[in-house]
Amino acid sequence: MAIIMTFRNSCKLNLKLNADADLPKPLSRPLKKGLSHNFAGLKVTGHNAISSKSIMATSMVLALLLTGCQSVPANDLTGGTRYQTSTEPSANRNLDKKEIARVRTSLAAQYIRKNELDAAQRQLEKAFAADSRHAPAYDMMGVLLQQEGSRLNLDKADEYFKQAIALDADFTQARNNYGVYLSQMQRYDEAVAQFEIAGSALGYEGRIGALENLGRTYLQLNNTPAAAKVFLRALEGNRNSLIAHIELVDLLLDQQRVLQAQRLYDETLILIKGQGISPRLLLQGIKLAAAQNDITTRQQLAQQLLSAFPLSEEAKQLKTWLNNPEAPWK
């Protein structure tokens, strides 16, 4: 059994912050490290800062849009003003306003990713001013208020997510993000309903992440059979789903299906190759080695866990088990 040396796998649940229509992943078993949203077309799953060039580029697009919305009168030879005689001026203005709202929402997503929440708030206010029915702006405001995290703003976030879905019932990203919010608020049954919709939406780019979120929410409800089925659905959609691999290894170990768990564990090590290994994966490897009487591998992994992550919950579990090898793992 291969031993990997260092790894930090946050395995967050997927939150999508998408400002462009389809623009969003350890639960200790519980929602380990939380659900993740989906950002505006920015496939970012960690805390990577968005470059100022990206914001500048979006700002330039917005400047062009705002310029395009203006009507500059031209003087004729007599000094009078030539009036435009287009028959569809208001329709064009409406289209421009929708595009302005889209770009403002995209800028807000980038600011949220950089944790510049006040700047994001200002962009969203301008998006609402341009188009008060732009569903992605309401979704983004919900994410913004949720990220700020105060009780007052968490309460407000609920209404923004609901409004985004009310304006566009097919806005799958908002379903996923609302599910993340509901899970954070421990409203798990409601979260399941939203994740199920997002996870069943074929063609939605965040579908696998929504399924991962759904599986972890079932774990919060102690419904392990349902969780296992959902994680298998995630693997069928994407064999490289790291979250599905990790969660299924534990579920299979609980059922004493050691050989199946070992195969998934080996696949997991391949998936994270070069990234290092987490305390959770080390503990899984120890359990598998112990179940197969592989004393050498078990000792090597145990030493690695205790030396690299001595304060982790996994290290505490290992110490408890070492002091009482006959006791079940918890």
N, C-alpha and C positions, 0 to 999 in steps of 0.2 A: 504494500500500500504506500503510495507516494506521500511524502511529507512536504508541504509547502510552508515557506517561512513567514511571510508577512502579508496581511490582507486586511482591508477595511471595507467590508461590504455592508452598506447601510440598508439594502433591501427595502427601500421605502415603497409604500403603496403609491400608486400613480395618481397624481393630481395634474390636470391639464389646464394650462392657461393659454387658451387659443383665441387670439383676437381676430383671426381670419376664418370665419365659418368653421373649418375643420382644424383650424390651428390648435395640453393639457399641458418608490414603488415602493428590532424585527419583531414584530409582536412577540413577546417572549413566548409566545404562542398566542399571547394576546397581541394585538396590533403592534408588533415590534417596531418601533421607530416611526410609526405613523403612516397614514396614507399619503399618496402624493398626487398633486394636481398636474394639469397639463397646460403648459404655457403657450401663449400665442405663437404658434408655429415654431417655437424655439424648443428643440428637443433637448432640454437640459434636465438632468435628474439629480444633480448635486447642487452645490452652492457656487457654481462657476459664475463669475461676474460677466455680465454682458458688456462688450466693449463699447466705448464711447462712439466708435465709428458706426456701430449698428444704430444707435440712437440718432446720430447725426444724419445717417442715410434716411431714416424714417422721417426725421424732421424736415429734410429737404423735400421729400415727397409731399409732406403736408403743406410746406410753403408754396409749392407749385399748385396744389389744389386750391389753396386760399386765393392765390393770384388768379386762378382760372375762374373763381366765383365772382370776381370783380368785373364791372362793366365800365370801361374807360371811354368816355365820349370823345368823338373825333370832330374837329371843326372843319366846316367846308370853307370855300373861298370867300363867302360872304360873312364869315365870322360866326355863323350859326352852328348849332350842334346837330349832328346827324343822329337820329334815334334809331335803335335797332328795331327791326320789324319781325323778328322770329315769332312764330306762332306757338312755340313750346318753351317759353322761358322758365315757367315755374317747374316743369318736369325736369329740366336740366338742373335747376337749382336743387331740387329734391335729391337727384342722383349725386350731386356734389356733396350735399350734406351727409348722405349715407356714407360716402367715401371718407369724408372728414371724420365721422364718428368711428369708422373702422380703423383709420390710421391713429387717431387719438387713443383708442383702446389698445392698439398694438404697442404704442409708446408706453402706456400704463403697464402692460405686461412686462416690458423690459425693465422698467423702474422697480416693479415688485420683485423681479428676480435679483435685482441689486439691493433690495431691501430699502429703497428710497421711497418710502410709503407716502410721504407728503407730496412728492412730485407726481406719483402715480394718481393720487387723489385729484390733483389739479387737472391732469389729463382726462380723467374720467368725467369730471364735471363739464369739461368742454365737449366731450363726446355726447353727453346727455343734452347739452345745449344745441348741438348740431342735429341730433336725431334722438328724441326721447323714447323711441321704440326699438333701439338697437340692442337686441338680446345679449350679444357678447359683452357689452358694457356692463350690464347688470350682473352677469356671471363674474366678470372681472372684479367688480366692486365687492361681490360676496367673498371672493378669494382675498382681496385686499383687507377687508374688515376681519376676516378669519385670521389672517396672518398677524395683524396688529394684536389680536388676542385678548383685549380687555372684555369684561363681561358685557358692557354696553354695546361694543362693536360686534361681539359674537351674536348678541340678540338681533342686531340689525342685519347681519349677514344672511340670516334665514330668509328674510323677506326679499332680499335681492336675488338669491338663488331661485326662489319661487317665482319671482317676476320674470326672470330669464326664461324659465320653462313655460310660463303662461304665454309669453310673447312668441315662443317657438317650441312647440311640444316635441319637435324632432331634433332639437339642439342637444345632441348626445353628450357633448363635452360638459354642458351644464349639469346633466344627469350624473355624470361621474363626479364632478366637483361637489355637487350637493351631497352625494353619498359620502364623500370624504368628510365633509362638514358634519353630517349626521352621525358618522362613526365617532368623530371627535367628541360630540355631545352625548355619546353613549346611547344614541337612539338607533340601535342596531337593526331592528326589524324594518324601520323606514329606510335605512341605508341599503339593506338587502334589495329592496324593491327598486331603488335607483340604479344600483350596480347591475342588477339583472337586465334592466333595459339597455344600459350601455354595453354590457358584455354580450348581448344578443344582436347588436347592431352591426351586421356584416358591412364591411367597407369602412367602418370607423377606425381610424388609425390608432386610437387608444384602446381598442377593444380588449386586447390581451391584458393590458394594465387594469382595466375595469374588472376582468375576471379574477385577476390576482387580488384586487381589493375585495371582491365578493367572497372569495375563499377565506381570506383572513377575517372578514366580518363573521362568517359562519363559525370560525374558530372561537370568536368572542362569544358566540351564542352556544358554544359547546356542542355544535352540530357537526361532529367530525365526518360522518358519512357524506353529508352535503358538501362539506369543504373539500373532501377527497375528489368527489365528482367534478367540482369546479376546477380544481387544480389540473386534473386530467384534461379537461376542456382547454385550459390554457396551454398545456403541452401539445395538444393536437393542433392548436393554432400557431404555436411557435415553440419548437423543440428546444430553443435556447432560453426559455423563460427560467431565469435563475431562481426567482421566488418560488415558482411551482416546484422546482427540483428540491429546494431546501425544505419546504413545508411537507412535501410528500415523503421525504426520507424519515422525518419524525413520525408521521402518521403510520408508515409501514413498520417502523421499529415498534411502535405501540402495539401493532397487531402481530408482532414477532415474525414478520415476513422479511427475514434478514437478507436473503439472497437478492430479492427485488430492491430492497433498500440499498444494498451494496452497489448494485448496478447504477442506480440513480446517483448515489454519492460519488462514484467514479466519474460519471458524466459531469457532475457539479464541479469537481476538481479541474476537469478539462476546461469548463466554461470560465473559471476564475483564474486560469493559469496566467502567471505574470502579475496578478494583482495582489497576491498574498492570500492569507487565510484568516478567517474570523474566529473568535472564540466559539461561536455556535457550531461552525463546521468542525473544529477540533474536537468538541465534545461529541458530535455525531460520529466522528471517526473512532473515538475511544469506545463508544457504545457498540459500534459494529465489530471492532476488534475483540471486545470482551465477549460478545455473543458468539464469536467464532473461535474463541480460545486462542487468539493470536496475541500472545503475551508480549512479544517483542514490540509489535506496532503499538499496542495499547500503552506500554511504558514510554515509548518515544513520544507519542502524542500527548500523553499526560504531562511529561516533563516540559514539552513545548508550551502547553496551555498554562501551566503554573508559573513558568518563567516569563512568558511574553504578556500574559493577561492575568496577573495575580489577583486583581481586585474585581474581576468580572463575575457575574452571576454564575457563569459556567464553571469557573474555577471553584466557587463555593460549593456547587453541586458535586464536583469531582471530589473535593476534600471530604464531603459528607459520605460519599459512596466508598472512598478509600478506607474511611474509619469503620464502615459497616458494609462490606461487599455483598452481604446477603440481602440488604435492603433494596427495594425497588428504586429505580431512577425517578426523580421528581423534577 
